[in-house]
Amino acid sequence: GQAWIAKFPARNDTFPECRIELATMRLAAECGLNVPRLDFQRLLDRDIYLIQRFDRHTNTERNLRVPFASGLTMLGAHESEVSRFAYADLAAAIRRYGTRVREDLHELYRRMVFNILVTNDDDHLRNHGFLWDGRGWRLSPLYDVVPKPQVGLERRLVLAVGPEGRLASLSNAAKAAAVFDLSRDEATGLITKIADKVQV
């Protein structure tokens, strides 16, 4: 009675994407991020990655839809201009529309740091979501986090991180602490905690 999304490998995948995404999401949960229920199956020699739908709730005999909006919708942005936006813009949306602002700002910051550490450069606005809680909007559970191998000394995310723009560095993230209602020491503590888990 519970709705799930099944993700299958594409024929042109160059690495086992379903397994990598599952492992990354499990790692995110270990880092304290809000992750939905996950599962993995093999069918006809194919990997199937499963993620429980967090925008559906089972009520006796039917699934109830929870209103969902992507970061793209919340910011009134167009797909073609997504690289103009920053995590700070999502933080501003949380401040404007959120019902548990500080909690969600800290969660968003942890996600940004996690994306830097696992080289997830698919962090565009559609891959950030919000759920309606009856009074306002909450940051949805995490989804669509897939590390991508990157060549070069400098890595970049789709969304700008801090004062050094899209540069995917922990120092850039640390300098953005105030945007997420964190002191520099609090931000450093979160970065250290997540990095210790990811870089074991």
C-alpha positions as CSV (number, residue, x, y, z in Angstrom):
1,G,0.0,0.0,0.0
2,Q,3.0,2.3,0.1
3,A,4.2,4.0,-3.1
4,W,7.8,3.7,-4.2
5,I,9.9,5.0,-7.1
6,A,12.0,2.4,-8.9
7,K,15.1,3.5,-10.8
8,F,16.7,1.2,-13.4
9,P,20.1,1.3,-15.0
10,A,20.3,2.9,-18.4
11,R,21.9,1.0,-21.2
12,N,24.7,3.5,-21.6
13,D,25.6,3.7,-17.9
14,T,29.4,3.6,-17.6
15,F,29.2,2.5,-13.9
16,P,26.6,0.8,-11.7
17,E,24.6,3.9,-11.1
18,C,21.8,2.3,-9.1
19,R,24.2,0.8,-6.6
20,I,26.3,3.9,-6.3
21,E,23.2,6.1,-5.6
22,L,22.0,3.6,-3.0
23,A,25.4,3.6,-1.3
24,T,25.6,7.4,-1.4
25,M,22.1,7.8,0.1
26,R,22.9,5.3,2.9
27,L,26.1,7.3,3.6
28,A,24.0,10.5,3.7
29,A,21.8,8.9,6.3
30,E,24.9,8.0,8.4
31,C,25.9,11.7,8.1
32,G,22.6,12.7,9.7
33,L,20.8,13.9,6.6
34,N,17.0,13.4,6.2
35,V,16.8,10.4,3.8
36,P,13.7,8.4,2.9
37,R,13.4,4.7,3.1
38,L,15.5,2.9,0.5
39,D,15.6,-0.6,-0.9
40,F,17.4,-2.6,-3.6
41,Q,16.3,-5.5,-5.8
42,R,17.6,-7.6,-8.6
43,L,15.2,-8.6,-11.4
44,L,16.1,-10.3,-14.7
45,D,19.7,-9.6,-14.0
46,R,19.1,-5.9,-13.6
47,D,19.6,-3.6,-10.6
48,I,16.6,-1.8,-9.2
49,Y,17.1,1.0,-6.8
50,L,14.0,1.8,-4.8
51,I,13.1,5.0,-2.9
52,Q,9.9,5.4,-0.9
53,R,7.7,8.3,-2.1
54,F,7.7,11.0,0.6
55,D,4.9,12.9,-1.3
56,R,2.4,10.1,-0.7
57,H,0.8,8.9,2.5
58,T,-1.3,5.7,2.8
59,N,-4.7,6.3,4.4
60,T,-6.6,3.0,4.7
61,E,-7.4,2.1,1.0
62,R,-5.9,5.1,-0.8
63,N,-2.7,7.1,-1.2
64,L,-3.0,10.8,-0.2
65,R,-0.8,13.2,-2.1
66,V,1.3,15.7,-0.2
67,P,1.8,18.9,-2.1
68,F,5.4,19.0,-3.4
69,A,7.4,21.9,-5.1
70,S,10.9,21.7,-6.5
71,G,13.4,24.4,-5.7
72,L,12.9,25.5,-9.3
73,T,9.2,26.2,-8.6
74,M,9.9,27.8,-5.2
75,L,12.3,30.3,-6.7
76,G,10.2,30.9,-9.9
77,A,13.2,30.0,-11.9
78,H,13.5,28.6,-15.5
79,E,15.5,25.5,-16.2
80,S,17.8,27.4,-18.6
81,E,19.0,29.9,-15.9
82,V,19.6,27.4,-13.1
83,S,23.4,28.1,-12.9
84,R,22.6,31.7,-11.8
85,F,21.3,30.5,-8.5
86,A,22.9,29.6,-5.2
87,Y,22.2,27.6,-2.0
88,A,21.7,31.0,-0.5
89,D,18.6,31.4,-2.7
90,L,17.1,28.1,-1.4
91,A,18.0,29.4,2.1
92,A,16.0,32.6,1.4
93,A,13.0,30.5,0.2
94,I,13.2,28.5,3.5
95,R,13.2,31.8,5.5
96,R,10.3,33.2,3.5
97,Y,8.0,30.1,3.3
98,G,9.3,27.7,5.9
99,T,7.7,26.6,9.1
100,R,10.8,25.2,10.8
101,V,13.3,27.6,9.4
102,R,16.5,27.0,11.5
103,E,16.2,23.2,11.3
104,D,15.8,23.3,7.5
105,L,18.6,25.8,7.0
106,H,21.0,23.5,8.9
107,E,19.8,20.5,6.9
108,L,20.3,22.4,3.6
109,Y,23.8,23.3,4.8
110,R,24.7,19.7,5.6
111,R,23.4,18.7,2.1
112,M,25.6,21.3,0.4
113,V,28.7,20.0,2.4
114,F,27.8,16.4,1.6
115,N,27.5,17.2,-2.1
116,I,30.9,18.8,-2.1
117,L,32.5,15.8,-0.3
118,V,30.9,13.1,-2.6
119,T,31.3,15.1,-5.8
120,N,27.6,15.3,-6.6
121,D,27.5,18.0,-9.3
122,D,23.9,17.3,-10.1
123,D,22.6,19.5,-7.4
124,H,20.4,21.7,-9.6
125,L,17.1,23.2,-8.4
126,R,14.9,20.3,-9.5
127,N,16.9,18.1,-7.1
128,H,15.9,20.1,-4.1
129,G,12.3,19.8,-3.0
130,F,9.8,21.2,-0.5
131,L,6.7,19.6,1.1
132,W,3.6,21.4,2.3
133,D,2.9,20.7,6.0
134,G,-0.5,22.4,6.2
135,R,1.0,25.7,7.4
136,G,3.9,26.3,5.1
137,W,6.8,24.5,3.4
138,R,9.4,22.1,4.8
139,L,12.6,20.9,3.0
140,S,11.7,17.5,1.6
141,P,13.8,14.4,2.3
142,L,17.0,14.0,0.2
143,Y,16.9,12.5,-3.3
144,D,18.9,12.2,-6.5
145,V,22.4,12.3,-5.1
146,V,24.8,10.5,-7.4
147,P,28.6,11.1,-7.2
148,K,30.3,11.8,-10.6
149,P,34.0,11.3,-11.2
150,Q,35.6,14.7,-11.9
151,V,38.9,15.4,-13.5
152,G,40.9,18.5,-12.4
153,L,42.0,20.1,-9.1
154,E,39.0,22.4,-8.9
155,R,35.4,21.0,-8.7
156,R,32.2,23.0,-9.1
157,L,28.6,22.4,-8.1
158,V,25.6,23.6,-10.2
159,L,24.5,26.0,-7.4
160,A,26.8,28.6,-5.9
161,V,28.2,27.6,-2.5
162,G,29.6,30.7,-1.0
163,P,31.6,33.9,-1.7
164,E,33.8,31.9,-4.1
165,G,30.8,31.1,-6.3
166,R,30.3,27.5,-7.4
167,L,33.7,26.3,-6.2
168,A,33.1,23.0,-4.5
169,S,35.4,23.5,-1.5
170,L,34.9,23.1,2.2
171,S,36.5,26.5,2.8
172,N,33.9,28.1,0.5
173,A,31.1,26.4,2.4
174,A,32.5,27.5,5.7
175,K,32.5,31.1,4.6
176,A,28.8,30.9,3.8
177,A,27.9,29.8,7.4
178,A,25.9,32.9,8.3
179,V,23.5,32.4,5.4
180,F,22.3,29.2,7.1
181,D,22.0,30.7,10.5
182,L,25.3,29.1,11.7
183,S,28.3,30.6,13.4
184,R,31.7,29.9,11.8
185,D,32.4,27.4,14.7
186,E,29.1,25.6,14.2
187,A,29.7,25.3,10.5
188,T,33.2,24.0,11.0
189,G,31.8,21.4,13.5
190,L,29.2,20.2,10.9
191,I,31.8,20.1,8.1
192,T,34.2,18.0,10.3
193,K,31.5,15.6,11.4
194,I,30.3,14.9,7.8
195,A,33.9,14.8,6.4
196,D,34.9,12.2,9.1
197,K,32.0,9.9,7.9
198,V,32.6,10.4,4.2
199,Q,36.4,10.2,4.1
200,V,36.8,7.1,6.2
